[in-house]
Amino acid sequence: MVLWVSYLVQACTSIAKPIKIPHNNTRKPAAVSAGVVHKGLMDSILRADAGRFAPVFNDPETYNLQILYTSKRRSDGGKVTYSENGFNLDPGSYFYPASTVKLPVAILALQRLRELNLQGLDRNSTMVTDAAYPGQTAVFNDPSSADGRPNIAHYIKKIFLVSDNDAYNRLYEFLGPEYINRELKRMGYADVEIIHRLEVSMTEDQNRHTNPIRFYDAGGNLLYEQAARYNTGPYSIRHDSLGRAYMQGGQLRKGPMDFSRKNRIGLMSLHNILRAVMYPESVPAVQRFNLSDDDLASIRRYMSAAPSSAGFPYYDPEEYYETYCKFLLFGAEKAHAIPSYLKVYNKVGDAYGHLLDIACFQDSARGVEFMVSAVVYCNGDGTLNDDRYDYEDLGFPLLKYIGERIYAYELAESKVK
């Protein structure tokens, strides 16, 4: 058996320290918590062998390091309990959520289909996206699917296997920002504002406009038609900014970069959204999504699957190895096999110097189950958009260390039982 849980960290490599810039954030109310968050335990878990990461844990605000850990325990009598432990959680401290916004959007796409409640309409129905406003693009077929048909099931598959940006954009266009934010706020996620597509340059006005969409059955019969939409609702007044300089149009601009019209969602919200998928019974009723058991199973399947297992699309296992985008526990390690007894269900993000992983771990061999969500800011020079972030030197090794330490603690606790 390969020993892949490391207990020691080399202390010889220095860490690039991000420039400490006060966050100019509008304080947001905390999201609904699924449980009481205890703080002391995380210090003892993380600092025991911190080595070169000690400066980060000693000054987490500079690195905007936030961690949330939920343990699932089962007593000898079968009773299940959950406990939450946080480190430097601050709902008012802005970080760019990057691709983690794809998690709630993928879930809400399945929920919206159930709400439409139309005969024959499901996640496998053909989804044709048209264009009706400047900047929009149409999709009539999808060469990456087995039969060339675009559909929500395939978009969700690509989102969780390789974090596909276009797949997210198509679901954003189906739902629209008004629905996304209304639903998430109704569920208690007060810090959420998902208001733009990813990897395409669009104005706020263009992101408020969403495409006309039609769904067809396998025989080409129209099941549902949705006209182009425009979100007229006001966005919150925010003053989120990051960094001390940024690149724009090839020029260096002095001063913090404005993120007040970028996506926003807090770590606790992301953590509880994943918890609602993995353990719906453990969250308040208001936080449970309207999904079938089959919907939940499909999300879990692709969150834990290796990209090379997809069939369609084909993902080269050399490029998309089994530990691809499993930052907590594996970092940037290019391993081609995760132990068969371990399942990792997660969604990562990386952009503008931020590295995130929202993850659930299930070890069937030792009966261990826990969740960890973490974000760290890896931008030692304080400049954004210069593609000089400290992911390799700081972000990936740190997230790997965090996952390893918590997993080691869980294994030790399971033996105590």
C-alpha positions in Angstrom: 0.0 0.0 0.0 1.3 3.4 -0.9 1.7 5.7 2.1 0.3 8.9 0.7 -0.6 10.8 3.9 2.4 12.8 4.8 3.0 13.9 8.4 6.1 16.1 7.8 6.7 19.3 5.8 10.1 20.4 4.7 11.0 23.7 6.3 13.6 25.0 3.9 11.6 26.8 1.3 10.7 30.5 1.8 7.2 31.8 1.3 6.4 34.9 -0.8 4.4 37.1 1.5 1.6 39.1 -0.1 1.7 42.8 0.5 -0.7 43.6 3.3 -3.4 45.9 1.9 -6.4 46.6 4.1 -9.5 45.1 2.4 -11.9 47.9 1.4 -15.0 45.6 1.8 -18.6 46.3 2.5 -19.2 44.0 5.5 -21.7 41.3 4.6 -24.0 39.4 7.0 -22.7 35.9 7.6 -24.4 33.0 5.7 -26.6 30.6 7.6 -24.4 28.1 9.4 -25.2 24.5 9.5 -23.7 24.2 13.0 -21.7 25.9 15.7 -18.1 26.7 14.5 -15.4 26.0 17.1 -12.0 27.7 16.7 -9.4 26.2 19.1 -9.0 22.8 17.5 -7.8 24.1 14.2 -4.8 25.8 15.8 -3.6 22.5 17.4 -4.1 20.5 14.1 -2.4 23.0 11.8 0.5 24.3 13.9 1.9 21.0 15.1 4.2 20.4 12.1 3.7 23.8 10.3 7.3 24.2 9.4 7.6 26.8 6.6 3.9 27.4 6.8 4.1 28.8 10.3 4.3 32.5 9.1 1.0 31.9 7.2 -0.8 30.6 10.2 0.6 33.3 12.4 -0.6 36.1 10.0 -3.6 34.6 8.2 -5.1 38.0 7.4 -2.3 38.9 5.1 -2.8 35.7 3.1 -6.6 35.9 3.5 -6.3 32.3 4.7 -9.7 30.9 5.7 -10.5 27.3 6.6 -13.7 25.5 7.6 -13.6 21.9 8.7 -16.7 19.7 9.3 -16.3 16.2 10.9 -19.0 13.5 10.5 -18.9 11.0 13.4 -21.1 8.0 14.0 -21.5 6.5 17.5 -21.5 2.8 18.2 -25.3 3.1 18.4 -25.4 4.6 14.9 -26.2 8.2 15.8 -24.6 10.7 13.4 -23.2 14.0 14.6 -21.4 16.8 12.8 -19.0 19.3 14.3 -17.6 22.4 12.6 -14.2 24.0 13.3 -13.0 27.2 11.6 -9.7 29.1 11.2 -9.7 32.8 10.5 -13.3 32.8 9.1 -14.3 36.3 8.1 -17.5 36.6 5.9 -16.6 40.3 5.3 -13.1 39.7 3.9 -13.4 39.6 0.1 -11.7 36.9 -2.0 -12.4 36.2 -5.7 -14.3 32.9 -5.8 -13.1 31.9 -9.3 -14.5 28.6 -10.5 -16.1 27.7 -7.2 -19.2 29.6 -8.3 -19.8 26.8 -10.7 -20.9 24.6 -7.8 -24.1 26.4 -6.9 -24.9 27.2 -10.5 -24.7 23.5 -11.6 -26.9 22.5 -8.7 -29.5 25.3 -9.4 -29.7 24.2 -13.1 -31.0 20.8 -11.9 -33.3 22.5 -9.4 -34.7 24.8 -12.1 -35.6 21.8 -14.4 -37.6 20.2 -11.5 -39.4 23.5 -10.9 -40.4 23.7 -14.6 -42.0 20.3 -14.2 -42.6 19.7 -17.9 -43.3 16.3 -19.3 -40.1 14.9 -20.9 -37.9 17.8 -19.8 -34.8 16.6 -17.9 -31.1 17.1 -17.7 -30.5 15.0 -20.8 -32.9 17.0 -23.0 -31.2 18.8 -25.9 -30.5 22.4 -25.0 -30.1 24.9 -27.8 -28.7 28.3 -26.9 -29.3 31.2 -29.3 -27.8 34.7 -29.4 -29.8 37.9 -29.2 -27.5 40.5 -27.8 -24.0 41.8 -28.5 -21.3 39.5 -27.0 -23.6 36.5 -26.9 -22.7 33.2 -28.7 -25.0 30.4 -29.9 -24.7 26.7 -29.3 -26.6 24.3 -31.6 -24.4 21.2 -31.1 -21.7 19.9 -28.8 -18.9 17.9 -30.5 -17.6 16.9 -27.0 -20.8 14.8 -26.2 -21.4 11.2 -27.3 -24.1 12.1 -29.8 -23.3 15.8 -30.4 -26.2 17.1 -28.4 -25.7 19.9 -25.9 -27.5 19.3 -22.6 -27.4 20.2 -19.0 -26.1 16.8 -17.9 -23.1 17.1 -20.1 -22.4 20.7 -19.1 -22.4 19.6 -15.4 -20.2 16.7 -16.2 -17.6 19.0 -17.8 -17.9 21.5 -14.9 -17.0 19.0 -12.3 -14.4 16.9 -14.2 -12.3 19.8 -15.6 -14.0 23.0 -14.5 -15.1 23.9 -18.0 -15.8 27.6 -18.2 -18.1 27.5 -21.3 -20.2 24.8 -19.6 -20.7 27.2 -16.7 -21.5 30.1 -19.0 -24.3 28.1 -20.6 -25.9 27.2 -17.3 -25.5 30.9 -16.2 -27.4 31.9 -19.4 -30.1 29.3 -18.7 -30.7 30.5 -15.1 -29.8 34.2 -15.3 -28.3 36.1 -12.4 -31.6 37.2 -11.0 -32.7 33.6 -10.4 -29.3 32.5 -9.1 -29.0 35.2 -6.5 -32.6 35.3 -5.5 -32.6 31.5 -4.8 -29.3 31.5 -2.9 -30.3 34.5 -0.8 -33.6 32.9 0.0 -31.7 29.9 1.2 -29.8 32.1 3.6 -26.6 32.7 1.7 -26.6 36.5 2.2 -23.0 37.1 1.0 -23.7 35.7 -2.5 -23.6 37.8 -5.7 -23.0 35.8 -8.9 -23.3 38.3 -11.7 -21.0 37.4 -14.7 -19.8 34.7 -17.1 -16.3 33.4 -16.9 -13.3 33.7 -19.3 -15.2 36.0 -21.6 -14.8 39.8 -21.5 -18.3 41.3 -21.1 -19.7 44.5 -19.6 -22.1 44.5 -16.7 -24.9 45.2 -19.1 -24.0 42.2 -21.3 -23.8 39.9 -18.3 -27.3 41.1 -17.2 -28.6 39.9 -20.6 -29.0 36.2 -21.0 -29.6 34.2 -24.2 -32.8 32.7 -25.6 -32.8 28.9 -25.0 -34.9 26.0 -26.2 -35.1 22.4 -25.1 -36.0 19.5 -27.3 -36.6 15.8 -26.8 -34.7 13.0 -28.6 -37.2 13.2 -31.5 -36.7 17.0 -32.1 -40.0 18.0 -30.4 -39.9 21.3 -28.6 -40.3 20.9 -24.8 -39.6 24.4 -23.5 -38.7 27.8 -24.9 -37.2 30.6 -22.8 -36.9 34.1 -24.3 -33.9 36.2 -23.9 -33.9 37.9 -20.5 -32.5 41.0 -18.8 -31.9 41.3 -15.1 -33.2 44.7 -14.0 -32.6 44.0 -10.3 -30.1 46.2 -8.4 -26.8 44.8 -7.3 -25.5 45.5 -3.8 -23.3 48.5 -3.2 -19.9 47.0 -2.7 -16.4 48.4 -2.2 -14.4 45.1 -2.7 -10.9 45.7 -3.9 -7.6 43.8 -3.9 -3.9 44.3 -4.4 -1.7 47.4 -4.6 -1.5 47.5 -8.5 -2.9 45.7 -11.5 -2.2 45.2 -15.2 -4.8 46.5 -17.6 -4.3 46.7 -21.4 -0.6 46.0 -21.0 -0.2 49.0 -18.6 0.6 48.9 -14.9 -2.1 50.7 -12.9 -1.2 51.8 -9.4 -3.7 51.2 -6.6 -6.1 48.3 -5.7 -8.1 46.6 -8.4 -11.9 47.1 -8.2 -13.8 43.8 -7.6 -17.2 45.4 -6.7 -18.7 44.0 -9.9 -17.0 40.6 -9.7 -18.6 37.5 -8.4 -18.7 37.1 -4.6 -19.5 34.2 -2.3 -18.1 33.4 1.1 -16.3 30.3 2.2 -18.9 29.3 4.7 -21.6 29.6 1.9 -19.6 27.4 -0.5 -18.9 24.9 2.3 -22.6 24.6 3.3 -23.7 24.3 -0.4 -21.5 21.3 -0.8 -22.7 20.0 2.6 -26.3 20.3 1.3 -25.3 18.0 -1.6 -23.3 15.5 0.4 -25.4 15.4 3.6 -28.7 17.2 3.0 -30.1 16.0 6.3 -27.4 17.9 8.2 -28.3 21.4 7.0 -31.4 23.5 7.9 -34.4 22.8 5.7 -34.1 26.2 4.0 -30.6 25.3 2.7 -31.7 22.0 1.0 -31.9 22.2 -2.8 -35.0 20.8 -4.6 -33.3 17.9 -6.2 -34.2 14.2 -6.8 -32.0 11.5 -5.4 -30.8 10.8 -8.9 -29.8 14.5 -9.4 -27.8 14.3 -6.2 -26.2 11.1 -7.3 -25.2 12.5 -10.6 -23.5 15.6 -9.0 -21.6 13.4 -6.5 -20.5 11.0 -9.3 -18.8 13.7 -11.4 -17.4 15.6 -8.4 -15.4 12.5 -7.5 -14.7 11.0 -10.9 -11.3 11.1 -12.7 -11.5 13.1 -15.9 -10.1 10.2 -17.9 -13.2 8.1 -16.9 -15.5 10.5 -18.8 -15.7 8.6 -22.1 -17.0 11.8 -23.7 -15.3 14.2 -23.8 -11.9 12.4 -24.0 -9.5 13.8 -21.5 -5.8 12.7 -21.8 -4.9 11.1 -18.5 -1.4 12.5 -18.8 -2.8 16.0 -18.7 -5.9 15.3 -16.7 -4.4 12.9 -14.1 -6.6 11.3 -11.4 -5.6 13.9 -8.7 -6.2 16.8 -11.1 -7.9 19.6 -9.3 -7.8 17.8 -5.9 -5.8 20.5 -4.2 -6.6 19.6 -0.6 -4.6 16.5 0.2 -2.8 16.3 -3.2 -1.8 19.9 -4.1 -0.3 19.9 -7.6 0.8 16.3 -7.2 0.3 14.5 -10.6 -0.6 11.1 -9.2 -2.4 8.7 -11.5 -4.2 6.7 -8.8 -6.2 7.7 -5.7 -6.6 4.7 -3.3 -9.8 2.8 -4.1 -11.1 3.3 -0.6 -11.0 7.1 -0.8 -13.5 9.3 -2.5 -12.9 13.0 -2.9 -15.9 15.2 -3.9 -14.9 18.7 -4.6 -14.8 21.9 -6.6 -11.7 24.1 -6.9 -11.0 27.6 -8.1 -7.9 29.7 -9.0 -7.8 33.2 -10.3 -6.4 36.6 -9.3 -4.0 35.0 -6.9 -6.7 33.1 -5.0 -6.6 29.3 -4.6 -9.6 27.5 -3.3 -10.9 24.0 -2.7 -14.3 23.0 -1.3 -14.1 19.3 -0.6 -15.6 16.3 1.1 -13.5 13.1 1.9 -14.9 9.7 2.5 -12.5 6.9 3.5 -14.5 3.7 3.5 -11.6 1.5 4.8 -11.4 3.5 8.1 -14.9 4.8 8.3 -13.8 8.4 8.2 -15.8 11.2 6.6 -15.1 14.9 6.8 -15.3 18.2 4.8 -12.6 20.9 4.4 -12.9 24.2 2.6 -10.0 26.6 2.3 -8.9 29.7 0.5 -5.5 31.4 0.4 -4.3 34.5 -1.4 -1.0 33.8 -3.2 0.2 37.1 -4.5 3.5 38.1 -3.0 4.2 41.2 -5.3 0.7 42.6 -4.7 0.1 43.0 -8.5 -3.0 41.5 -10.1 -3.3 40.3 -13.7 0.4 39.9 -14.1 0.3 36.1 -14.1 2.9 36.0 -11.4 1.1 34.3 -8.5 2.6 32.1 -5.9 0.4 29.0 -6.5 3.3 26.6 -6.9 5.5 27.9 -4.1 2.7 28.6 -1.6 -0.8 27.7 -2.6 -0.6 24.1 -3.7 1.8 23.0 -0.9 -0.2 24.8 1.7 -3.6 23.3 0.7 -2.0 19.8 0.5 -0.6 20.3 4.0 -4.0 21.4 5.4 -5.7 18.4 3.9 -3.1 16.0 5.1 -3.1 17.4 8.7 -6.9 17.2 9.0 -7.0 13.8 7.5 -4.3 12.6 9.9 -6.3 14.0 12.8 -9.4 12.2 11.6 -7.6 8.9 11.3 -6.2 9.3 14.8 -9.6 10.1 16.2 -11.1 7.0 14.5 -8.6 4.8 16.3 -9.5 6.4 19.6 -13.1 5.2 19.2 
